[in-house]
């Protein structure tokens, strides 16, 4: 099995931030940075990020000033310290309590969009910052109460830990590991179509969550066998990708297919097929779509195509 290396970083990776976790408990310093006019704030509204340049096809993240953020914090939403960007503190701030965030910001500053609609074609450091803010604020909004006793939680360590006010249990941000793999056999690779896909003509790599007590390699073999009936041999790691929709880390692999006959799990897949490299290159003419350009699934496919 030929080792295929990642040709470039994945979208939502390569963060430019120094997370400087040692400062999260320094309350005096954090308060100074919250009031510092040079600090930057990443607003999140109902899991959407502030972006400009969408109509021109040149999406760009929008950071706001501490002065603007002070007005937005009147919405009483959660916030968190993300890190340093060129010695400037960067905070995420959730303004979901506002029915309409547009009047709270200067005209023409940008629009709040789902990151998945941006279509980042290439890795952009700022995309990683927006994804970081989205994922952390999603966790904060959905874990207000203790999973042990049901008591209300309060934020600690500058928004990176929640502590129950009753039983004092500590809760940390969730990141769920999921394996995603391109199974290949000779000059063909296995792609499947799920009923959950947003496009009826899209075929993508297989994927699934890692279960407790399971290695990544075991998860790859189990998911492929369960979904397609294909037995997997050698497995090689390719790369990983943060995927905060809502809180996953995608772990990408190439897997050698040892069998050919496909038996799909109808609850997981509507269809699965072996595609040649040429068929994948001609996918538009053949009437099917490949995964979105910002996904690790697309990176796995493109790097495999380039290697053949």
C-alpha angles and dihedrals in degrees: 000000000000115000110238115199126207108265094209141347119290124250112271090029130096096059114198091209127108098216090202093192091183089075096054093088094044096099096178092053093045091051090049090053093047088059096037110114089215094058119107127223129202109206119209120194117190092330092313126119132218110252135163133194095047095131092049091051091242105105116196131182117244121218119190131213128255089251092057091042092054090059091046093049087066083079086072095227125150122274136189139192109246101182144263126314110192090334092311117118115239122203133184115222126189116216098174091127089073114090089211120014096187096084089052092063134059114273116269095015094126143276134272110247140167106261090227089064094055095076099212099201095192134023112283120185090218091057087061091053092051091048090049091053093045094050095047095046091047089056092047093051094050102042103056093129133055117260090209104053106358095246123145116271128220127205121255135175092035093303099317098104135037120208125197112242091213111038095016094229112162122229126193133196115285121235114177116205117226127180119221120187143181107216112205136181118185109313094343134081132199119244128174138200119221126197086231093064115111092226122055092214099049123116120188145167120285119260143172145163123275111246126220113280093016129122119225091249091051090050091052093051094044096047094047092048093046096047102037110009090239118141114225128214125176117019125199127188117237110174145301135246133198107233109184095185081135108323117321138132111210114214110199126211143168113226128193113231113223096183134041110201110099122216109177128207101233091207090060105029137029092195141354129190143172110246127194121226091252092051090053091049089050095042095127093052090047093052104249134104132226123221121286117285095244094057129098087228089066091047091053091051096045094047090049090050091050091052095057 
